[in-house]
Amino acid sequence: MKNPKARKRRQFLKNTGLATLGLGFSSKLTAEQSGKLTIGDSENLAACEMTTLDYFGEGPFYTDNPPILEAGQLAMPDEPGDRMIISGRVFNLDCSQYIPNAVVDVWHANAAGAYDNDGFNLRGQVLTNEQGFYLFETIKPGKYQNGSSFRPAHIHYKITAPGFPTLTTQLYFEGDEDLTSDPASSITTGEFDARNRIIPLSTNADDKLEGTFDIMVDGTGVTSTRDIHVSKGMLYKTTPNPFTSELTINYGVFKKARVSLLVYNLAGNLVATLEERKLGPEKYQAIWRPDSYLPNGHYFISLKVNDLQVHYLKVIKQG
């Protein structure tokens, strides 16, 4: 039975902070086009509810001891299929904390609907970084026959917060014609309710499909500051994104404060400091010209106000 206080808190978050700015994932605009935060941006959550189990559980195709993914690459560059990036943030049950170092174990079928049961192709683990974010690049899974029908495209997840039990589930995608006939993805009530595990996909500026899947599990972490940018400061836009040699960042500061504009890699390591001084309430612009040795990939622009991290945007360095 759910805790009534936790339920009231979730409703409060839903009615206030979560609906404040609408900076979340949009199926009509990509993150790169809109400058909006898509990775783990809690404003896009309809409600803070525990991520549900999947009716089919782990399924018959799991392989023990999958490898830790390098640079979030679940699918090798030559893997056939439509390239896809899935990202999100892992929170505790009432979304008051994000959880670093959670294990996100993922596996799925190839574009032809077949699993690699001899090796670890399209299988692996990523750890959430210091801000609770995870990301992996793969291909959109193919479908396979299940009795007289086909299972919709899906990705298997096992999520383990440090010191807590593992949650096993599956992720589905909006617009799949087999969602409503599938015994698992069609469930809309109870512990196997799949509705919050069916996400939209859009095509980003790099011609890759992209989706966001935030996860709420039993665990403890770091106090979340997801709504604090409303009153402290905000990252408005990064352009161009993806970029090659130069990125322009537009941001605002709402009160006089000590401000830092920082760049982190996917592992949560600081790679650049773009701003570090006292600023008054105003809109500002910064330019990031990455060092030549920095690899292509995903980075996070972080805005800190008086040493408090208040906002993030994801950017992609390429070419």
N, C-alpha and C positions, 0 to 999 in steps of 0.2 A: 504493500500500500504506500502511495506517495506521501511525503511529509507535507501537511497543509501549509506550513510556513514557506517551504520551498516553492510550492505551487503558487502562492500569493506573490512571492518575489518574481517568479517567472512572468506572471501576468502583468506586474508592474513594469518590468523591463520591456515587455511586448508593447504596452500602452504608451511608454515614454521614450526611453533612450533608443530603443531599437527602431523606432519609426521617425527619429528626429530629422535626419538629413537625407536618407535614401541614397547613401553612397555605395551601395552594394552592387552585386553582379547584375548585369543587364544582358538579356538575350538579344537585344536590338543593337546595342553599342558594345564594342570590345573595350577592354580596359585601356588599351593603347589609344583608342580613338577618344575616349571620354576623359581620361586622366583619373578615373575613379579607382578606388581600392577594391580589388577583388579577392585577394588572398586573405582568408580568415576575417574579413570585415564583418563584424557581428551585426551591423545594421541590416544586413540582408537576411538575417534569420527571422522566420515567421514567428517563432517562439523558441524559448530555451527549454527543450525537452531532451531527455536521454535518447541518444541514438538507438534505434530499435534493432533487435536481432532480425536475421533473415530466416524465413520459414525453412529454407533448405540447409541452414547452418553452414558448416564448413564445406560440405559436399565431398565427393569421392576423389577429388583431384589435387588435394593439398600435398605438398612435399615438405618434410621437416628440414630445418636448418637452412633456410634460403639465405643467399648472400646479402650483405649490406650493399646497396646500390651506390655506384660511383657517380657523383654529380647528378643524382636523381634520374639516371637513365635506366628505365625498366626495359625499354625496347632499344635494341641496337640500331644505329642509323640505317642499316640495310634491311631492317625488318619490313616486309610488305604490309601495306595498310595505310589508313589515314592517320597522320600524326596527331597526337592528342596530349594536352597537358592538364593534369588534375592537381589541384592545390587546395589547401585549407588550413584550418587551425584546430587544435585539440583543446577543448575546454573541460572544466569539471562540470558536475551535474546542474549547477544553477548559473553557469557561465560567469561566475564572479572571479575565476582564476583561469589562466591559460597554463598548459602543462608542457614544460620542456622535457626533452629526452624520452618522450613516449615512443614506443615502437609501433610503426605503422607497416604491417606486413600485407603485401598485395600480390595477387596473382590472377591471371585471366587467360582465356583462349586466344589463339592467334586469329588473323583475319579470316581464315577458313573455318573457324569454330573448333579447332583442335587444341588440346593442352599438351605441353611438353611434359611427359611423365617419366622421362629418362634423365633429363638435366634440369636446368634452372632458367630456361628461356621464358621471358615474361613472368618471372617470379623474383621477388626480392623484398628487402626491408629498407625503410628510411626512418630516421629518427627526427622528431620535431626539434627545431632549433631553440635557442634561448628565449625566443618570443612565442614558442608553441606552434610555429608554422611548419608545414611539410609540403613537399612538391615532388612530383615525378612526371617524366615524359615517357609516353608509350604510344601504342596505336589503338584505335578503337577496336574493341573485341568483336569477333565474328559470332554468329549465332550457330547453335547446334540443335539437332532434333531431340525432343524430350517427349517420348510417346508419339502421339499423333500431331503434336504441335512443336513449334520452335521456342526455345528460351530466348527472351530479349537479351540484347547485348548487356553484359554486366561485368563488374570487377569485384572480386572477393577481397574482403578486408578482415584482418585480425588486429585489433588495437589494444595495446597494453600500456597503461600508465605505470610508472615506477612504483612497485610495491602493491599493485592492485590486480584484480582478476582481468583476464582477457575478454574483450567483447568481439564476437564474430558476426559479420554481417555482409551485405552485398550492396553495391551501388548500381543504379540504373539511370537511363537517360531519357529525357522528355522526347516525345514524338515517335517513339518506337511502337510500331503497330502491334507488337506481341505483348505489350505490357498488360493489357486488360484480360488476356486469356491465360496468362502465366499464373500458376498456383501461388507463387511467392510475391511477385511484384504487384499483383492485383489486390492484396490484402490492405484494407483501409482502417482497421481497428486493432486494438490490443498490442501485445508485445511484439508482433510481427508486422505492424503497420509500416508499409513501405513508402508512404507518401513523401516523407521528408528525405528519402533516399533516392528520389528521382529528380535529377538536376538538369537544368538547361545547359546546352553547349552553344558557344558562338565561335566564329572564326576570327582569330586575332590578325594583327597586321602582318604576321609572318606566315599566314595561310595555314595555321594549325588550329585544330579544335581546342577549345579551352573551357574548363568548368571548375566550379568551386564546391567543395564538400567539406563543411565544418562538422566536427565530431564532438559530441558531448558524452563523456564516460566518467565512471567512478574513479576519482583520483584527486590529488592535491598538487598545487603548483604555485604560480606567482599571481598576485592580485592583478586583475585586468583593468586597463585604463581605456577601454574602448570608446567611451563617450566623452572623454575629457577634452578632445580636440574642439568640441563645440564652444568651449569658453576660453581655451588657452591659445590655440594656434592650429593651422591646417595646411596640409599640402594640397594645392589645387590641381596642378597639372604638370606632367612631364612630357616633353616633346623634343625630337621625334621618339617614338617608342614602338618597336625596337629602334636602337640607334647604333651607330658604328664608332665614331670618334668623339662626339660631343653631345651632351644632353642638357637641355634647359629645364630648370625646375622652378615653378612658380609656387610661392607659399605666402601665408599670412601669419602675422603675430597680433594677438588681440589685446595684450597688456604688456607694459614695459617689463622685460624679463631678460635673463641670460639665456641665449638661444644657441643651440647646436644643430647643424644639419649634417647628418652622417650617412655613410653608405656601408652596408653590410652584405657579405656574400650569403649564399644559401645555407652555409653551416653556421651563420650567426657571427662570423668574424668581421671586425671592423677593417675596411679596406681603404676608406677615404674620409677625411674631415673637410667639408665644404664651407662651413660657417661655424664660428665659435666666438660670440661676443654679445654684449648687451644691445638689445634692439627695442625700439618703441613700437606702439601699435601702428602697423602699416603693412602693405603688400610688398613682397620682395621677390627678387629673381636671383638664381645662382646657376652657374655653369659647371658641369662635371666633365672633365677631359681625362678619362681613365689612363693610368699608366699602361704602357704597351705590353707589359708582362701579364696583365690581368686577363684570364681566359674569358671567352664568350660564355654567356649563360644568364641566369637570373640573379638579380640583385635587389636589395630593399633600400629605398631612401627613407631615412628616419628623421623625424623632427622632434627634438627635445626642447622643452621649456623648463628652465630651472632644474635641469637634470632629470626631468620626468619625461619619458617617451610618450608622446601624445598622438602621433599619427605615422602611418607607413604607406608607401606606395611601392609597387613592384615594377621593375624595369628589366628590359632584356637587352644585353649587349650582344651584338652579332657582327659577323663579317670582318 
